Amino acid sequence: MAGEVKSALEATKIAKDYVGKYKFFLRPLKAVREDDTWFVDLDVGGFNTIVAKVKIDAKSGEIIEYNIPE
């Protein structure tokens, strides 16, 4: 991936690029860093708020875990 993720903007871009493969509508809600992990929430619901959650390793930029609701 891209290497160290230093900002919420970078973490959000990584999450949007990944979730965008599966969902058309994407609206960033939150990006928070805790220790060496970024937690990014994206609204993928369109009319209703449906939250996709993505965990990103801050050191490598790799996606550790994700949850994309149907």
Beta strands, then each sheet from edge to edge (+ up, - down):
strand 1: 27-34
strand 2: 37-43
strand 3: 51-57
strand 4: 63-67
sheet 1: 1+ 2- 3+ 4-
end
